[in-house]
Amino acid sequence: MRMNHRLLSCAGRAISQHATIPRPRPDLTQLARGNIASISSPRSNTSSFKDCRHSSNTTTMAMNFGSDNWAGAHPTIAQSLVTHATGYAKPYSESELDAAVVERFKSVFEHDDLTVYFVATGTAANSLALNCLAKPGAVVFAHRESHVVVDECGAPEYLSGGQVRLAQVDGLNGKMDPAKLRTEVARYAAYDVHGGRPVAISVTNPTESGTVYSLEELNEISAIAKEYKLTLHMDGARFANALAHLAASPAEATWRRGVDILSFGATKNGCWCGEAVLFFNSSQQGRSEDFPYIRKRAAQLFSKSRFISAQLDAYLKDELWLQIAQHSNRLCKRLGEVFASAGVRLVQQPQANELFVILNQKHAAQLEAKEIVFLEWPTPSTVSIKPDEVVCRFVTSFATTDAQVEEVAAVLSFLGTPNGHI
Ligand SMILES: Cc1ncc(COP(=O)(O)O)c(C=O)c1O
């Protein structure tokens, strides 16, 4: 989750900061007639966003594209938490449910020797996974704009006791350019004690730019990892969204491509708080046997870990995780079409559930005034915008509905294109 520039720079936009404030559904027929008043409605009640989505006795609808983190928990996940809330279960990842979820992971990933550990956050998953590779002078290669580099406040370095250092690699659309990656790795590998020791490559799929590495691109990166005997880590905070785009099996998108360790995210895709670190290659790479100790020392071993398992159990069952991702990817693609047909430039075509568009600042403010929640985003180094433009991010989730996306279309058509009559 990035710093929310838009919210910080826009005092008084409390609506954007509180997804709990719903708004009455605009009358689209009024909108078509250009009646702006129909969408400027008072914030008259206090139902939550989740209520807006699931309650049958409300007509309110939030157009919240702030982040998939802003959505609550999917009803099936929430129900599983309730179901497992009674009775007794062994703590510290030793319950029957914990073991059952590990078996589910093995079956989903078609991998009998898979080692699975639960943690609470994506930052913990990434940092502790990389910590398993720590040794003096360790260097991990990641994209310049990746979450591990930009958004974890140095947690990978901190949690490895300063042993892991991140080397930044460039590339378009959030993806490491294989040629640049090779050059960087080779440079460090040829260096002596003054440079450090390459230990791993960390690839994020989907990327922070909403793009997805293809299987061929993963092969290219994996080949570099093999050549230099580096561990290949994947930050899969939105792994389900990558799979939904690739239409590949979990195994094909990971260990069959040479991925050794996966940070398997579930929180953003409908869980309340559930992430896992998966070791595909535990005997050779990444010291998975150290992970329980590293996790405990980082205070990420949950006593009531059954509540993470309860979420992941429902998440993996009946392919709920993939269904949710297909839903949010589909709506993100549609949202891209909506913006494009309104004359708005997309930074790139969305491939998962994050859409980045370039908005005129005035247009962005008008969308906000219509209580559409989204975030202003740092302009990627490879993108150029005009001084009065901003890059904005819109994210879809399990809670996003077709109607919400079409509502954005209606608002955009009422406002006109950026170069039109606004
Ligand atoms: C790609 C990616 N990795 C990791 C994380 C970290 O997740 P958390 O905020 O749970 O620490 C995020 C969160 O935004 C993310 O987008």
The ligand as an SDF file (V2000), in Angstrom:
LIG
                    3D

 16 16  0  0  0  0  0  0  0  0999 V2000
    2.9710   -6.1260   -4.6260 C   0  0  0  0  0  0  0  0  0  0  0  0
    2.8070   -6.0330   -3.1240 C   0  0  0  0  0  0  0  0  0  0  0  0
    3.5930   -6.7630   -2.3460 N   0  0  0  0  0  0  0  0  0  0  0  0
    3.4880   -6.7410   -1.0070 C   0  0  0  0  0  0  0  0  0  0  0  0
    2.5620   -5.9340   -0.3920 C   0  0  0  0  0  0  0  0  0  0  0  0
    2.5720   -5.8740    1.1160 C   0  0  0  0  0  0  0  0  0  0  0  0
    1.3920   -6.1920    1.7200 O   0  0  0  0  0  0  0  0  0  0  0  0
    1.0800   -5.6480    3.2000 P   0  0  0  0  0  0  0  0  0  0  0  0
    0.5490   -4.2810    3.0420 O   0  0  0  0  0  0  0  0  0  0  0  0
    0.0820   -6.6520    3.6910 O   0  0  0  0  0  0  0  0  0  0  0  0
    2.3230   -5.6900    4.0100 O   0  0  0  0  0  0  0  0  0  0  0  0
    1.7120   -5.1370   -1.1690 C   0  0  0  0  0  0  0  0  0  0  0  0
    0.7240   -4.2450   -0.5390 C   0  0  0  0  0  0  0  0  0  0  0  0
    0.2490   -3.2810   -1.0810 O   0  0  0  0  0  0  0  0  0  0  0  0
    1.8480   -5.1800   -2.5790 C   0  0  0  0  0  0  0  0  0  0  0  0
    1.0890   -4.4270   -3.3770 O   0  0  0  0  0  0  0  0  0  0  0  0
  1  2  1  0
  2  3  1  0
  2 15  2  0
  3  4  2  0
  4  5  1  0
  5  6  1  0
  5 12  2  0
  6  7  1  0
  7  8  1  0
  8  9  2  0
  8 10  1  0
  8 11  1  0
 12 13  1  0
 12 15  1  0
 13 14  2  0
 15 16  1  0
M  END
$$$$
